[in-house]
């Protein structure tokens, strides 16, 4: 006698709800499935550490490759964007179960001080992005003689 999965009915209910939401979102005109829309709301986990002469930002981007990620710095704002496109051959497949996500993530951080934009460096290893942002050296005030 085989044992019945007590959660099987709940899983079927969630799958049916997901299909219904997909159909509803198509009728609303967005063209995105519910899963695509929902996954776009994800935010990446980041750490911001301050050292004497630099800031270091570490962001978790599991499943993303280096070429999927862009980093921009403007004024005192750091913007990280990760985008993974759906493979063309996946669109033609008839999935029985499709749980791997094709998503975009975006995070914007306001830095506590100005940075040297040309000195910013980034590296990515095993889905972890590390960005080093050297602080802009603040010049001492220059005394102006009044004539």
N, CA, C and O atoms as a GROMACS GRO file, in nm:
protein
  588
    1UNK      N    1   0.084  -0.117   0.000
    1UNK     CA    2   0.000   0.000   0.000
    1UNK      C    3   0.090   0.125   0.000
    1UNK      O    4   0.179   0.137   0.084
    2UNK      N    5   0.066   0.215  -0.093
    2UNK     CA    6   0.148   0.336  -0.100
    2UNK      C    7   0.091   0.443  -0.008
    2UNK      O    8  -0.030   0.452   0.014
    3UNK      N    9   0.181   0.523   0.044
    3UNK     CA   10   0.138   0.630   0.135
    3UNK      C   11   0.099   0.752   0.052
    3UNK      O   12   0.164   0.784  -0.048
    4UNK      N   13  -0.003   0.815   0.093
    4UNK     CA   14  -0.053   0.934   0.024
    4UNK      C   15   0.018   1.058   0.080
    4UNK      O   16   0.035   1.072   0.201
    5UNK      N   17   0.057   1.147  -0.010
    5UNK     CA   18   0.119   1.272   0.030
    5UNK      C   19   0.009   1.364   0.085
    5UNK      O   20  -0.082   1.402   0.012
    6UNK      N   21   0.016   1.400   0.213
    6UNK     CA   22  -0.091   1.482   0.272
    6UNK      C   23  -0.096   1.623   0.212
    6UNK      O   24  -0.197   1.692   0.227
    7UNK      N   25   0.011   1.667   0.147
    7UNK     CA   26   0.015   1.802   0.092
    7UNK      C   27  -0.016   1.807  -0.057
    7UNK      O   28  -0.016   1.914  -0.117
    8UNK      N   29  -0.043   1.690  -0.116
    8UNK     CA   30  -0.067   1.684  -0.260
    8UNK      C   31  -0.185   1.772  -0.302
    8UNK      O   32  -0.176   1.843  -0.402
    9UNK      N   33  -0.292   1.768  -0.227
    9UNK     CA   34  -0.409   1.849  -0.260
    9UNK      C   35  -0.378   1.998  -0.250
    9UNK      O   36  -0.423   2.077  -0.333
   10UNK      N   37  -0.302   2.036  -0.150
   10UNK     CA   38  -0.263   2.177  -0.133
   10UNK      C   39  -0.174   2.221  -0.249
   10UNK      O   40  -0.190   2.331  -0.302
   11UNK      N   41  -0.078   2.136  -0.289
   11UNK     CA   42   0.009   2.168  -0.401
   11UNK      C   43  -0.072   2.187  -0.529
   11UNK      O   44  -0.047   2.280  -0.605
   12UNK      N   45  -0.170   2.100  -0.552
   12UNK     CA   46  -0.255   2.115  -0.671
   12UNK      C   47  -0.334   2.246  -0.664
   12UNK      O   48  -0.352   2.312  -0.766
   13UNK      N   49  -0.381   2.282  -0.546
   13UNK     CA   50  -0.455   2.407  -0.530
   13UNK      C   51  -0.366   2.526  -0.564
   13UNK      O   52  -0.410   2.616  -0.636
   14UNK      N   53  -0.243   2.529  -0.513
   14UNK     CA   54  -0.152   2.639  -0.542
   14UNK      C   55  -0.117   2.645  -0.691
   14UNK      O   56  -0.108   2.754  -0.748
   15UNK      N   57  -0.097   2.530  -0.753
   15UNK     CA   58  -0.069   2.528  -0.897
   15UNK      C   59  -0.188   2.584  -0.975
   15UNK      O   60  -0.169   2.661  -1.070
   16UNK      N   61  -0.310   2.546  -0.936
   16UNK     CA   62  -0.429   2.597  -1.003
   16UNK      C   63  -0.442   2.748  -0.982
   16UNK      O   64  -0.475   2.821  -1.076
   17UNK      N   65  -0.417   2.795  -0.860
   17UNK     CA   66  -0.423   2.939  -0.833
   17UNK      C   67  -0.320   3.014  -0.917
   17UNK      O   68  -0.349   3.121  -0.969
   18UNK      N   69  -0.200   2.958  -0.929
   18UNK     CA   70  -0.096   3.022  -1.009
   18UNK      C   71  -0.138   3.032  -1.155
   18UNK      O   72  -0.118   3.135  -1.219
   19UNK      N   73  -0.196   2.924  -1.209
   19UNK     CA   74  -0.244   2.926  -1.348
   19UNK      C   75  -0.353   3.032  -1.365
   19UNK      O   76  -0.355   3.105  -1.464
   20UNK      N   77  -0.445   3.038  -1.268
   20UNK     CA   78  -0.554   3.137  -1.275
   20UNK      C   79  -0.498   3.279  -1.272
   20UNK      O   80  -0.544   3.365  -1.347
   21UNK      N   81  -0.402   3.304  -1.185
   21UNK     CA   82  -0.341   3.437  -1.178
   21UNK      C   83  -0.265   3.470  -1.306
   21UNK      O   84  -0.266   3.584  -1.351
   22UNK      N   85  -0.200   3.369  -1.366
   22UNK     CA   86  -0.132   3.390  -1.494
   22UNK      C   87  -0.232   3.435  -1.600
   22UNK      O   88  -0.208   3.531  -1.673
   23UNK      N   89  -0.343   3.365  -1.607
   23UNK     CA   90  -0.446   3.399  -1.706
   23UNK      C   91  -0.503   3.538  -1.679
   23UNK      O   92  -0.524   3.616  -1.772
   24UNK      N   93  -0.528   3.569  -1.553
   24UNK     CA   94  -0.583   3.701  -1.518
   24UNK      C   95  -0.486   3.812  -1.555
   24UNK      O   96  -0.528   3.915  -1.606
   25UNK      N   97  -0.357   3.792  -1.529
   25UNK     CA   98  -0.260   3.897  -1.561
   25UNK      C   99  -0.250   3.919  -1.711
   25UNK      O  100  -0.227   4.031  -1.756
   26UNK      N  101  -0.267   3.813  -1.789
   26UNK     CA  102  -0.267   3.829  -1.935
   26UNK      C  103  -0.388   3.910  -1.979
   26UNK      O  104  -0.379   3.992  -2.071
   27UNK      N  105  -0.501   3.889  -1.914
   27UNK     CA  106  -0.621   3.966  -1.948
   27UNK      C  107  -0.606   4.112  -1.906
   27UNK      O  108  -0.664   4.201  -1.969
   28UNK      N  109  -0.528   4.138  -1.801
   28UNK     CA  110  -0.508   4.275  -1.756
   28UNK      C  111  -0.414   4.351  -1.848
   28UNK      O  112  -0.401   4.473  -1.837
   29UNK      N  113  -0.350   4.281  -1.939
   29UNK     CA  114  -0.270   4.348  -2.040
   29UNK      C  115  -0.123   4.361  -2.011
   29UNK      O  116  -0.050   4.417  -2.092
   30UNK      N  117  -0.075   4.312  -1.898
   30UNK     CA  118   0.067   4.326  -1.869
   30UNK      C  119   0.150   4.232  -1.953
   30UNK      O  120   0.266   4.261  -1.984
   31UNK      N  121   0.093   4.118  -1.991
   31UNK     CA  122   0.168   4.019  -2.068
   31UNK      C  123   0.257   3.932  -1.982
   31UNK      O  124   0.303   3.827  -2.028
   32UNK      N  125   0.281   3.972  -1.859
   32UNK     CA  126   0.365   3.893  -1.769
   32UNK      C  127   0.278   3.791  -1.697
   32UNK      O  128   0.161   3.815  -1.668
   33UNK      N  129   0.337   3.676  -1.670
   33UNK     CA  130   0.268   3.580  -1.587
   33UNK      C  131   0.276   3.628  -1.443
   33UNK      O  132   0.356   3.715  -1.410
   34UNK      N  133   0.192   3.572  -1.357
   34UNK     CA  134   0.196   3.609  -1.216
   34UNK      C  135   0.334   3.583  -1.158
   34UNK      O  136   0.386   3.665  -1.081
   35UNK      N  137   0.394   3.470  -1.194
   35UNK     CA  138   0.527   3.436  -1.141
   35UNK      C  139   0.631   3.540  -1.182
   35UNK      O  140   0.715   3.578  -1.102
   36UNK      N  141   0.625   3.586  -1.308
   36UNK     CA  142   0.719   3.688  -1.354
   36UNK      C  143   0.696   3.819  -1.281
   36UNK      O  144   0.791   3.886  -1.241
   37UNK      N  145   0.569   3.856  -1.264
   37UNK     CA  146   0.538   3.980  -1.195
   37UNK      C  147   0.583   3.974  -1.050
   37UNK      O  148   0.645   4.067  -0.999
   38UNK      N  149   0.550   3.863  -0.983
   38UNK     CA  150   0.584   3.846  -0.841
   38UNK      C  151   0.734   3.843  -0.820
   38UNK      O  152   0.784   3.899  -0.723
   39UNK      N  153   0.806   3.776  -0.910
   39UNK     CA  154   0.950   3.765  -0.891
   39UNK      C  155   1.019   3.898  -0.913
   39UNK      O  156   1.128   3.920  -0.861
   40UNK      N  157   0.958   3.988  -0.988
   40UNK     CA  158   1.015   4.120  -1.008
   40UNK      C  159   1.013   4.205  -0.883
   40UNK      O  160   1.078   4.309  -0.878
   41UNK      N  161   0.938   4.162  -0.782
   41UNK     CA  162   0.929   4.237  -0.658
   41UNK      C  163   1.040   4.202  -0.560
   41UNK      O  164   1.053   4.264  -0.455
   42UNK      N  165   1.119   4.102  -0.595
   42UNK     CA  166   1.223   4.058  -0.502
   42UNK      C  167   1.330   4.165  -0.486
   42UNK      O  168   1.360   4.240  -0.579
   43UNK      N  169   1.385   4.170  -0.370
   43UNK     CA  170   1.494   4.262  -0.342
   43UNK      C  171   1.614   4.179  -0.300
   43UNK      O  172   1.600   4.075  -0.236
   44UNK      N  173   1.730   4.227  -0.335
   44UNK     CA  174   1.850   4.152  -0.299
   44UNK      C  175   1.896   4.190  -0.159
   44UNK      O  176   1.880   4.304  -0.116
   45UNK      N  177   1.953   4.095  -0.090
   45UNK     CA  178   2.009   4.119   0.044
   45UNK      C  179   2.147   4.180   0.027
   45UNK      O  180   2.230   4.129  -0.048
   46UNK      N  181   2.173   4.290   0.098
   46UNK     CA  182   2.303   4.357   0.088
   46UNK      C  183   2.357   4.389   0.227
   46UNK      O  184   2.282   4.405   0.324
   47UNK      N  185   2.489   4.398   0.234
   47UNK     CA  186   2.559   4.449   0.352
   47UNK      C  187   2.638   4.570   0.307
   47UNK      O  188   2.699   4.568   0.200
   48UNK      N  189   2.640   4.676   0.387
   48UNK     CA  190   2.720   4.795   0.360
   48UNK      C  191   2.811   4.815   0.481
   48UNK      O  192   2.764   4.834   0.593
   49UNK      N  193   2.942   4.809   0.456
   49UNK     CA  194   3.041   4.821   0.563
   49UNK      C  195   3.126   4.945   0.534
   49UNK      O  196   3.167   4.968   0.420
   50UNK      N  197   3.153   5.024   0.638
   50UNK     CA  198   3.238   5.142   0.623
   50UNK      C  199   3.374   5.115   0.686
   50UNK      O  200   3.384   5.072   0.801
   51UNK      N  201   3.479   5.140   0.607
   51UNK     CA  202   3.617   5.137   0.656
   51UNK      C  203   3.670   5.280   0.655
   51UNK      O  204   3.599   5.372   0.612
   52UNK      N  205   3.793   5.299   0.701
   52UNK     CA  206   3.848   5.434   0.707
   52UNK      C  207   3.844   5.506   0.573
   52UNK      O  208   3.806   5.623   0.566
   53UNK      N  209   3.883   5.437   0.466
   53UNK     CA  210   3.897   5.503   0.336
   53UNK      C  211   3.805   5.449   0.227
   53UNK      O  212   3.818   5.487   0.111
   54UNK      N  213   3.713   5.360   0.264
   54UNK     CA  214   3.626   5.302   0.161
   54UNK      C  215   3.500   5.242   0.223
   54UNK      O  216   3.491   5.219   0.344
   55UNK      N  217   3.402   5.219   0.136
   55UNK     CA  218   3.283   5.142   0.170
   55UNK      C  219   3.292   5.011   0.094
   55UNK      O  220   3.346   5.007  -0.017
   56UNK      N  221   3.240   4.906   0.152
   56UNK     CA  222   3.232   4.777   0.083
   56UNK      C  223   3.088   4.729   0.089
   56UNK      O  224   3.029   4.717   0.197
   57UNK      N  225   3.032   4.703  -0.028
   57UNK     CA  226   2.895   4.653  -0.038
   57UNK      C  227   2.903   4.508  -0.085
   57UNK      O  228   2.971   4.477  -0.183
   58UNK      N  229   2.834   4.421  -0.016
   58UNK     CA  230   2.826   4.280  -0.055
   58UNK      C  231   2.678   4.249  -0.079
   58UNK      O  232   2.593   4.275   0.005
   59UNK      N  233   2.650   4.192  -0.197
   59UNK     CA  234   2.511   4.162  -0.234
   59UNK      C  235   2.499   4.015  -0.273
   59UNK      O  236   2.582   3.963  -0.349
   60UNK      N  237   2.397   3.950  -0.222
   60UNK     CA  238   2.369   3.811  -0.259
   60UNK      C  239   2.287   3.808  -0.387
   60UNK      O  240   2.177   3.863  -0.393
   61UNK      N  241   2.343   3.743  -0.490
   61UNK     CA  242   2.274   3.730  -0.618
   61UNK      C  243   2.280   3.585  -0.664
   61UNK      O  244   2.340   3.556  -0.768
   62UNK      N  245   2.219   3.494  -0.590
   62UNK     CA  246   2.228   3.352  -0.626
   62UNK      C  247   2.165   3.325  -0.762
   62UNK      O  248   2.057   3.374  -0.793
   63UNK      N  249   2.235   3.247  -0.842
   63UNK     CA  250   2.184   3.209  -0.973
   63UNK      C  251   2.217   3.307  -1.083
   63UNK      O  252   2.188   3.279  -1.200
   64UNK      N  253   2.276   3.421  -1.050
   64UNK     CA  254   2.312   3.519  -1.152
   64UNK      C  255   2.460   3.505  -1.187
   64UNK      O  256   2.542   3.472  -1.102
   65UNK      N  257   2.491   3.532  -1.313
   65UNK     CA  258   2.629   3.533  -1.360
   65UNK      C  259   2.676   3.678  -1.367
   65UNK      O  260   2.596   3.771  -1.360
   66UNK      N  261   2.806   3.696  -1.381
   66UNK     CA  262   2.866   3.830  -1.388
   66UNK      C  263   2.802   3.915  -1.498
   66UNK      O  264   2.776   4.033  -1.479
   67UNK      N  265   2.777   3.853  -1.614
   67UNK     CA  266   2.721   3.928  -1.727
   67UNK      C  267   2.575   3.966  -1.708
   67UNK      O  268   2.522   4.046  -1.785
   68UNK      N  269   2.508   3.910  -1.607
   68UNK     CA  270   2.368   3.942  -1.578
   68UNK      C  271   2.356   4.066  -1.489
   68UNK      O  272   2.245   4.115  -1.467
   69UNK      N  273   2.468   4.116  -1.439
   69UNK     CA  274   2.466   4.219  -1.335
   69UNK      C  275   2.526   4.349  -1.387
   69UNK      O  276   2.627   4.348  -1.458
   70UNK      N  277   2.464   4.462  -1.351
   70UNK     CA  278   2.522   4.592  -1.381
   70UNK      C  279   2.527   4.675  -1.252
   70UNK      O  280   2.440   4.665  -1.166
   71UNK      N  281   2.632   4.756  -1.242
   71UNK     CA  282   2.654   4.841  -1.125
   71UNK      C  283   2.675   4.983  -1.175
   71UNK      O  284   2.756   5.006  -1.265
   72UNK      N  285   2.602   5.079  -1.117
   72UNK     CA  286   2.618   5.219  -1.153
   72UNK      C  287   2.633   5.302  -1.027
   72UNK      O  288   2.572   5.274  -0.924
   73UNK      N  289   2.715   5.406  -1.038
   73UNK     CA  290   2.736   5.496  -0.926
   73UNK      C  291   2.710   5.638  -0.974
   73UNK      O  292   2.769   5.683  -1.073
   74UNK      N  293   2.622   5.709  -0.905
   74UNK     CA  294   2.598   5.850  -0.933
   74UNK      C  295   2.590   5.924  -0.800
   74UNK      O  296   2.521   5.880  -0.708
   75UNK      N  297   2.661   6.034  -0.791
   75UNK     CA  298   2.667   6.112  -0.668
   75UNK      C  299   2.693   6.018  -0.549
   75UNK      O  300   2.799   5.954  -0.543
   76UNK      N  301   2.601   6.010  -0.457
   76UNK     CA  302   2.618   5.923  -0.341
   76UNK      C  303   2.525   5.802  -0.348
   76UNK      O  304   2.487   5.747  -0.245
   77UNK      N  305   2.488   5.762  -0.468
   77UNK     CA  306   2.395   5.651  -0.484
   77UNK      C  307   2.458   5.538  -0.563
   77UNK      O  308   2.520   5.560  -0.668
   78UNK      N  309   2.442   5.418  -0.512
   78UNK     CA  310   2.488   5.297  -0.579
   78UNK      C  311   2.365   5.222  -0.626
   78UNK      O  312   2.273   5.198  -0.548
   79UNK      N  313   2.364   5.185  -0.753
   79UNK     CA  314   2.251   5.108  -0.807
   79UNK      C  315   2.303   4.976  -0.862
   79UNK      O  316   2.396   4.972  -0.943
   80UNK      N  317   2.242   4.867  -0.816
   80UNK     CA  318   2.278   4.733  -0.861
   80UNK      C  319   2.155   4.674  -0.929
   80UNK      O  320   2.045   4.679  -0.874
   81UNK      N  321   2.175   4.620  -1.048
   81UNK     CA  322   2.064   4.556  -1.119
   81UNK      C  323   2.109   4.421  -1.171
   81UNK      O  324   2.217   4.409  -1.229
   82UNK      N  325   2.028   4.321  -1.149
   82UNK     CA  326   2.057   4.186  -1.198
   82UNK      C  327   1.936   4.139  -1.278
   82UNK      O  328   1.823   4.146  -1.232
   83UNK      N  329   1.964   4.092  -1.398
   83UNK     CA  330   1.855   4.053  -1.486
   83UNK      C  331   1.893   3.925  -1.558
   83UNK      O  332   1.998   3.916  -1.622
   84UNK      N  333   1.807   3.826  -1.547
   84UNK     CA  334   1.831   3.700  -1.618
   84UNK      C  335   1.713   3.677  -1.710
   84UNK      O  336   1.598   3.670  -1.667
   85UNK      N  337   1.744   3.665  -1.839
   85UNK     CA  338   1.641   3.646  -1.939
   85UNK      C  339   1.605   3.498  -1.950
   85UNK      O  340   1.685   3.410  -1.919
   86UNK      N  341   1.485   3.474  -1.993
   86UNK     CA  342   1.439   3.338  -2.017
   86UNK      C  343   1.506   3.286  -2.144
   86UNK      O  344   1.510   3.356  -2.245
   87UNK      N  345   1.558   3.166  -2.138
   87UNK     CA  346   1.620   3.104  -2.255
   87UNK      C  347   1.512   3.075  -2.359
   87UNK      O  348   1.401   3.034  -2.325
   88UNK      N  349   1.546   3.096  -2.486
   88UNK     CA  350   1.449   3.076  -2.593
   88UNK      C  351   1.394   2.934  -2.597
   88UNK      O  352   1.275   2.914  -2.618
   89UNK      N  353   1.481   2.836  -2.575
   89UNK     CA  354   1.434   2.697  -2.583
   89UNK      C  355   1.338   2.663  -2.469
   89UNK      O  356   1.259   2.569  -2.481
   90UNK      N  357   1.344   2.737  -2.358
   90UNK     CA  358   1.251   2.712  -2.248
   90UNK      C  359   1.109   2.750  -2.285
   90UNK      O  360   1.013   2.689  -2.236
   91UNK      N  361   1.094   2.851  -2.371
   91UNK     CA  362   0.960   2.894  -2.410
   91UNK      C  363   0.889   2.788  -2.492
   91UNK      O  364   0.766   2.784  -2.496
   92UNK      N  365   0.965   2.702  -2.558
   92UNK     CA  366   0.906   2.598  -2.642
   92UNK      C  367   0.877   2.470  -2.565
   92UNK      O  368   0.806   2.383  -2.615
   93UNK      N  369   0.930   2.457  -2.446
   93UNK     CA  370   0.913   2.335  -2.367
   93UNK      C  371   0.774   2.327  -2.307
   93UNK      O  372   0.710   2.429  -2.281
   94UNK      N  373   0.728   2.206  -2.286
   94UNK     CA  374   0.602   2.180  -2.215
   94UNK      C  375   0.638   2.132  -2.075
   94UNK      O  376   0.653   2.012  -2.052
   95UNK      N  377   0.652   2.225  -1.984
   95UNK     CA  378   0.694   2.191  -1.848
   95UNK      C  379   0.581   2.123  -1.772
   95UNK      O  380   0.465   2.163  -1.781
   96UNK      N  381   0.615   2.021  -1.698
   96UNK     CA  382   0.522   1.961  -1.604
   96UNK      C  383   0.533   2.032  -1.470
   96UNK      O  384   0.436   2.040  -1.394
   97UNK      N  385   0.651   2.084  -1.443
   97UNK     CA  386   0.677   2.163  -1.323
   97UNK      C  387   0.786   2.263  -1.361
   97UNK      O  388   0.888   2.225  -1.418
   98UNK      N  389   0.764   2.389  -1.330
   98UNK     CA  390   0.860   2.493  -1.369
   98UNK      C  391   0.879   2.586  -1.250
   98UNK      O  392   0.802   2.681  -1.232
   99UNK      N  393   0.981   2.560  -1.169
   99UNK     CA  394   1.003   2.635  -1.046
   99UNK      C  395   1.122   2.729  -1.053
   99UNK      O  396   1.131   2.823  -0.974
  100UNK      N  397   1.215   2.705  -1.145
  100UNK     CA  398   1.331   2.792  -1.156
  100UNK      C  399   1.286   2.927  -1.209
  100UNK      O  400   1.211   2.934  -1.307
  101UNK      N  401   1.330   3.032  -1.146
  101UNK     CA  402   1.282   3.165  -1.180
  101UNK      C  403   1.374   3.237  -1.278
  101UNK      O  404   1.496   3.218  -1.278
  102UNK      N  405   1.312   3.319  -1.359
  102UNK     CA  406   1.381   3.408  -1.451
  102UNK      C  407   1.338   3.547  -1.407
  102UNK      O  408   1.227   3.591  -1.437
  103UNK      N  409   1.424   3.612  -1.338
  103UNK     CA  410   1.378   3.732  -1.269
  103UNK      C  411   1.477   3.846  -1.284
  103UNK      O  412   1.588   3.832  -1.335
  104UNK      N  413   1.431   3.959  -1.237
  104UNK     CA  414   1.514   4.078  -1.230
  104UNK      C  415   1.513   4.125  -1.085
  104UNK      O  416   1.413   4.113  -1.015
  105UNK      N  417   1.625   4.179  -1.044
  105UNK     CA  418   1.635   4.235  -0.909
  105UNK      C  419   1.703   4.371  -0.922
  105UNK      O  420   1.791   4.389  -1.006
  106UNK      N  421   1.662   4.463  -0.840
  106UNK     CA  422   1.724   4.596  -0.843
  106UNK      C  423   1.733   4.647  -0.701
  106UNK      O  424   1.642   4.628  -0.620
  107UNK      N  425   1.844   4.712  -0.672
  107UNK     CA  426   1.862   4.770  -0.538
  107UNK      C  427   1.937   4.901  -0.553
  107UNK      O  428   2.036   4.908  -0.626
  108UNK      N  429   1.892   5.001  -0.484
  108UNK     CA  430   1.955   5.131  -0.484
  108UNK      C  431   1.991   5.166  -0.341
  108UNK      O  432   1.908   5.157  -0.251
  109UNK      N  433   2.117   5.205  -0.320
  109UNK     CA  434   2.164   5.238  -0.185
  109UNK      C  435   2.217   5.381  -0.184
  109UNK      O  436   2.295   5.420  -0.271
  110UNK      N  437   2.176   5.456  -0.086
  110UNK     CA  438   2.232   5.590  -0.064
  110UNK      C  439   2.353   5.572   0.025
  110UNK      O  440   2.343   5.518   0.136
  111UNK      N  441   2.469   5.619  -0.023
  111UNK     CA  442   2.593   5.605   0.053
  111UNK      C  443   2.608   5.724   0.147
  111UNK      O  444   2.565   5.834   0.114
  112UNK      N  445   2.669   5.703   0.263
  112UNK     CA  446   2.679   5.810   0.363
  112UNK      C  447   2.780   5.920   0.329
  112UNK      O  448   2.785   6.021   0.398
  113UNK      N  449   2.860   5.901   0.225
  113UNK     CA  450   2.959   6.003   0.186
  113UNK      C  451   2.985   5.992   0.037
  113UNK      O  452   2.950   5.892  -0.027
  114UNK      N  453   3.046   6.096  -0.019
  114UNK     CA  454   3.080   6.092  -0.162
  114UNK      C  455   3.195   5.995  -0.184
  114UNK      O  456   3.276   5.970  -0.095
  115UNK      N  457   3.199   5.940  -0.304
  115UNK     CA  458   3.302   5.841  -0.336
  115UNK      C  459   3.377   5.880  -0.462
  115UNK      O  460   3.331   5.962  -0.542
  116UNK      N  461   3.495   5.819  -0.480
  116UNK     CA  462   3.573   5.837  -0.602
  116UNK      C  463   3.516   5.742  -0.706
  116UNK      O  464   3.540   5.621  -0.700
  117UNK      N  465   3.441   5.795  -0.800
  117UNK     CA  466   3.373   5.709  -0.897
  117UNK      C  467   3.470   5.628  -0.981
  117UNK      O  468   3.444   5.511  -1.010
  118UNK      N  469   3.581   5.688  -1.019
  118UNK     CA  470   3.676   5.616  -1.105
  118UNK      C  471   3.755   5.509  -1.029
  118UNK      O  472   3.826   5.431  -1.092
  119UNK      N  473   3.744   5.505  -0.898
  119UNK     CA  474   3.814   5.404  -0.820
  119UNK      C  475   3.728   5.286  -0.777
  119UNK      O  476   3.775   5.196  -0.708
  120UNK      N  477   3.601   5.288  -0.817
  120UNK     CA  478   3.508   5.181  -0.777
  120UNK      C  479   3.545   5.051  -0.849
  120UNK      O  480   3.572   5.051  -0.969
  121UNK      N  481   3.545   4.942  -0.775
  121UNK     CA  482   3.571   4.811  -0.836
  121UNK      C  483   3.466   4.712  -0.788
  121UNK      O  484   3.409   4.727  -0.680
  122UNK      N  485   3.442   4.610  -0.870
  122UNK     CA  486   3.343   4.508  -0.835
  122UNK      C  487   3.392   4.372  -0.881
  122UNK      O  488   3.458   4.359  -0.984
  123UNK      N  489   3.359   4.272  -0.802
  123UNK     CA  490   3.390   4.134  -0.842
  123UNK      C  491   3.276   4.045  -0.797
  123UNK      O  492   3.205   4.075  -0.701
  124UNK      N  493   3.260   3.935  -0.870
  124UNK     CA  494   3.151   3.844  -0.839
  124UNK      C  495   3.205   3.703  -0.833
  124UNK      O  496   3.277   3.658  -0.923
  125UNK      N  497   3.170   3.633  -0.726
  125UNK     CA  498   3.215   3.495  -0.710
  125UNK      C  499   3.105   3.416  -0.642
  125UNK      O  500   3.055   3.455  -0.536
  126UNK      N  501   3.067   3.305  -0.702
  126UNK     CA  502   2.966   3.215  -0.646
  126UNK      C  503   2.836   3.286  -0.608
  126UNK      O  504   2.778   3.258  -0.503
  127UNK      N  505   2.791   3.378  -0.694
  127UNK     CA  506   2.664   3.446  -0.669
  127UNK      C  507   2.670   3.557  -0.566
  127UNK      O  508   2.566   3.608  -0.524
  128UNK      N  509   2.791   3.596  -0.525
  128UNK     CA  510   2.806   3.705  -0.428
  128UNK      C  511   2.884   3.818  -0.496
  128UNK      O  512   2.997   3.799  -0.540
  129UNK      N  513   2.822   3.935  -0.504
  129UNK     CA  514   2.882   4.053  -0.564
  129UNK      C  515   2.944   4.137  -0.454
  129UNK      O  516   2.878   4.168  -0.354
  130UNK      N  517   3.072   4.174  -0.472
  130UNK     CA  518   3.141   4.260  -0.376
  130UNK      C  519   3.186   4.386  -0.449
  130UNK      O  520   3.258   4.378  -0.548
  131UNK      N  521   3.144   4.501  -0.399
  131UNK     CA  522   3.176   4.629  -0.461
  131UNK      C  523   3.256   4.711  -0.360
  131UNK      O  524   3.213   4.729  -0.246
  132UNK      N  525   3.372   4.760  -0.404
  132UNK     CA  526   3.456   4.844  -0.319
  132UNK      C  527   3.446   4.987  -0.372
  132UNK      O  528   3.469   5.012  -0.489
  133UNK      N  529   3.410   5.079  -0.282
  133UNK     CA  530   3.386   5.219  -0.320
  133UNK      C  531   3.476   5.309  -0.236
  133UNK      O  532   3.445   5.338  -0.121
  134UNK      N  533   3.589   5.354  -0.294
  134UNK     CA  534   3.678   5.442  -0.217
  134UNK      C  535   3.612   5.577  -0.187
  134UNK      O  536   3.546   5.636  -0.273
  135UNK      N  537   3.630   5.623  -0.065
  135UNK     CA  538   3.574   5.752  -0.027
  135UNK      C  539   3.649   5.865  -0.097
  135UNK      O  540   3.769   5.856  -0.121
  136UNK      N  541   3.576   5.969  -0.130
  136UNK     CA  542   3.636   6.087  -0.188
  136UNK      C  543   3.706   6.162  -0.076
  136UNK      O  544   3.647   6.191   0.028
  137UNK      N  545   3.833   6.193  -0.099
  137UNK     CA  546   3.907   6.265   0.005
  137UNK      C  547   3.854   6.406   0.016
  137UNK      O  548   3.845   6.479  -0.082
  138UNK      N  549   3.820   6.442   0.136
  138UNK     CA  550   3.769   6.576   0.161
  138UNK      C  551   3.888   6.668   0.181
  138UNK      O  552   3.972   6.647   0.267
  139UNK      N  553   3.892   6.772   0.098
  139UNK     CA  554   4.004   6.866   0.108
  139UNK      C  555   3.984   6.956   0.229
  139UNK      O  556   3.873   6.992   0.267
  140UNK      N  557   4.096   6.990   0.288
  140UNK     CA  558   4.092   7.085   0.399
  140UNK      C  559   4.043   7.219   0.346
  140UNK      O  560   4.065   7.252   0.229
  141UNK      N  561   3.977   7.294   0.430
  141UNK     CA  562   3.929   7.425   0.389
  141UNK      C  563   4.047   7.515   0.354
  141UNK      O  564   4.150   7.515   0.422
  142UNK      N  565   4.032   7.589   0.249
  142UNK     CA  566   4.137   7.680   0.205
  142UNK      C  567   4.102   7.821   0.252
  142UNK      O  568   3.993   7.873   0.225
  143UNK      N  569   4.196   7.880   0.322
  143UNK     CA  570   4.173   8.014   0.374
  143UNK      C  571   4.192   8.115   0.262
  143UNK      O  572   4.291   8.111   0.190
  144UNK      N  573   4.097   8.205   0.251
  144UNK     CA  574   4.102   8.308   0.147
  144UNK      C  575   4.127   8.441   0.216
  144UNK      O  576   4.053   8.482   0.307
  145UNK      N  577   4.232   8.508   0.172
  145UNK     CA  578   4.262   8.641   0.226
  145UNK      C  579   4.168   8.743   0.162
  145UNK      O  580   4.142   8.739   0.042
  146UNK      N  581   4.120   8.832   0.244
  146UNK     CA  582   4.029   8.936   0.195
  146UNK      C  583   4.110   9.063   0.175
  146UNK      O  584   4.182   9.107   0.264
  147UNK      N  585   4.097   9.120   0.058
  147UNK     CA  586   4.170   9.243   0.027
  147UNK      C  587   4.092   9.365   0.067
  147UNK      O  588   4.139   9.477   0.048
   0.00000   0.00000   0.00000
